[in-house]
Amino acid sequence: MQTSALPDLAHTDSRPMHWLATAAAMAAVVAAAGLLQPDSSASASTRHRTPAQQQHEEAAVAPDPAEADFPLDCGNVGTTVAKQAPGDLDGDGKPETVAVVHCAAGSGTPPSGVYVLTQAGGAAPRIVATLVDPAQQLTIGDFTVRDRVISATLLGYSSSSVPSCCPDQQEKVTWQWQNGAFTRSSDTGEGADAGV
């Protein structure tokens, strides 16, 4: 038998201590790899969304009143969305939009309508409530939507002899969703319902 000219190699002689050292080294490598994983918040801008998450995020966008069809007879001049504000008015997790709309008159003070819009995935926005009908001959001053409450100042006229430029009456009102309808309250505490 011929003897090797190379010295004995330690790894060719398997002892229990050798295997224990190898296992400890592998465990250290696995633990270090676990600590070096990328931070999930650092990649939030490129995160992958499930179809359900994407649909929920898209559904959370408030309806755009520019895409709605309002029941105003404006002839050829069209309508103007004078003011708008989003808000989850009924607490269902989906925002609605409240829009103040009037005819696009070149001058004067056309009466306004105040409408609540909702939108189901992909469909056009639709009116679910009319809070102020243009037939009431009112214009809207201050207007906000905050904490599920719609607030507005209604400007009107005491008689038909008052010029349309200069309303001589005003009323501060709020609407809030209660028991399936928008309930109107004013400074005097009067209440009325606006249908859905």
C-alpha positions in Angstrom: 0.0 0.0 0.0 1.2 3.4 -0.9 1.0 6.2 1.7 -0.2 9.7 0.8 2.4 12.4 0.6 -0.3 14.9 1.8 -0.8 15.5 5.5 -3.9 14.2 7.2 -6.8 16.5 6.6 -8.9 17.3 9.7 -12.2 17.3 7.8 -11.8 13.7 6.6 -12.0 12.5 10.2 -15.6 13.0 11.3 -15.9 13.5 15.0 -19.1 14.7 16.9 -17.4 18.0 17.7 -16.9 18.7 14.0 -20.6 18.2 13.2 -21.6 20.4 16.2 -19.4 23.2 14.9 -20.8 22.9 11.4 -24.4 23.0 12.7 -23.6 26.1 14.9 -22.1 27.9 11.9 -25.1 27.1 9.7 -27.5 28.3 12.4 -25.5 31.6 12.7 -25.8 32.1 8.9 -29.5 31.5 8.9 -30.1 33.8 11.8 -28.0 36.6 10.2 -30.0 36.3 7.0 -33.3 36.6 8.9 -32.0 39.8 10.5 -31.0 41.3 7.2 -34.5 41.1 5.6 -35.7 44.3 3.9 -37.9 46.5 6.1 -41.5 46.2 4.8 -42.2 49.9 5.4 -39.2 50.8 3.2 -40.8 49.3 0.2 -44.4 50.6 0.8 -44.3 52.6 -2.5 -43.7 49.4 -4.5 -45.8 47.0 -2.4 -47.9 44.5 -4.2 -51.6 44.7 -3.6 -54.2 41.9 -3.8 -57.1 42.5 -6.1 -59.4 43.0 -3.1 -57.1 45.7 -1.6 -56.9 47.4 -4.9 -60.7 47.4 -5.3 -61.1 48.8 -1.8 -58.6 51.6 -2.5 -60.3 52.5 -5.7 -63.7 52.4 -4.1 -62.5 54.9 -1.4 -62.2 57.7 -4.0 -65.0 60.3 -3.7 -67.3 60.7 -6.7 -66.3 63.5 -9.1 -69.2 65.9 -9.6 -67.8 66.8 -13.1 -68.9 63.4 -14.2 -72.5 63.6 -12.8 -75.7 64.6 -14.5 -77.5 67.2 -12.5 -81.3 67.9 -12.9 -81.0 71.5 -13.8 -82.6 73.1 -16.8 -79.9 75.4 -18.0 -80.5 75.4 -21.7 -77.3 75.7 -23.7 -75.2 77.3 -21.0 -74.6 74.1 -19.0 -73.9 73.7 -15.3 -71.2 74.9 -13.0 -70.0 73.0 -9.9 -69.4 76.0 -7.6 -68.4 74.1 -4.5 -67.8 70.5 -3.6 -66.6 68.6 -0.5 -66.1 64.8 0.1 -67.0 63.0 3.2 -68.2 59.6 4.5 -71.7 60.9 5.4 -73.4 57.6 6.3 -70.5 55.8 8.0 -70.2 53.0 5.5 -66.5 53.6 4.8 -67.1 55.0 1.3 -66.9 58.7 0.7 -69.7 60.7 -0.8 -69.4 64.1 -2.4 -71.6 67.0 -1.7 -71.9 69.4 -4.6 -73.2 73.0 -4.9 -74.3 73.4 -8.6 -76.0 76.1 -10.6 -76.5 77.1 -14.2 -73.4 78.6 -15.8 -74.9 82.1 -16.2 -72.5 84.8 -17.4 -73.9 87.3 -14.9 -76.4 87.5 -12.1 -76.9 85.1 -9.3 -78.6 81.9 -10.5 -80.2 79.7 -7.9 -78.2 76.7 -6.6 -78.9 73.1 -6.0 -77.1 71.1 -3.3 -76.7 67.4 -4.1 -75.2 64.3 -2.4 -73.4 62.0 -4.9 -72.3 58.4 -4.5 -70.6 56.1 -6.9 -70.5 52.3 -7.2 -67.3 50.8 -8.7 -66.9 52.0 -12.3 -70.3 53.5 -12.7 -71.0 57.2 -13.1 -71.7 59.2 -10.0 -75.4 59.4 -9.1 -77.5 61.8 -7.0 -78.8 60.1 -3.8 -80.2 63.2 -2.2 -81.2 66.7 -3.1 -80.6 69.0 0.0 -81.5 72.3 -1.8 -83.6 72.3 -4.9 -82.9 75.2 -7.4 -86.7 75.8 -7.5 -86.3 77.2 -3.9 -84.5 80.2 -5.5 -81.6 80.0 -2.9 -77.9 80.6 -3.3 -75.2 79.1 -1.1 -72.8 81.1 1.0 -70.4 79.3 3.4 -70.3 75.6 2.8 -68.4 72.8 4.6 -68.5 69.0 5.2 -66.9 67.9 8.5 -67.4 65.0 10.8 -70.4 63.7 8.8 -72.1 67.0 9.0 -72.9 69.3 6.0 -73.1 73.0 6.9 -74.2 75.8 4.7 -75.5 79.4 4.7 -78.6 79.7 2.6 -79.1 83.1 1.0 -82.6 84.0 -0.2 -85.1 86.8 -0.8 -88.0 88.1 1.2 -90.0 89.0 -1.9 -89.7 88.9 -5.7 -89.0 92.7 -5.7 -85.6 92.1 -4.1 -82.9 92.2 -6.8 -81.2 88.8 -7.4 -77.8 90.3 -6.9 -78.6 91.2 -3.3 -80.3 88.4 -1.2 -81.8 89.9 2.0 -82.3 86.8 4.0 -79.8 84.2 5.3 -80.1 81.0 7.3 -77.4 78.7 8.6 -78.3 75.1 8.2 -76.8 71.7 8.7 -77.7 68.2 7.4 -76.8 64.9 9.0 -77.5 61.3 8.0 -80.0 59.9 10.6 -82.3 56.9 10.3 -81.9 56.6 6.5 -82.3 60.2 5.5 -80.5 63.5 5.7 -82.1 65.5 8.6 -81.9 69.3 8.3 -81.4 71.6 11.3 -81.2 75.4 11.4 -80.2 78.0 13.9 -83.8 78.0 15.1 -83.7 74.2 15.6 -86.2 73.4 12.9 -85.9 70.0 11.3 -86.8 68.4 8.0 -85.8 65.3 6.0 -84.2 65.1 2.6 -84.9 61.8 0.9 -82.4 59.3 -0.4 
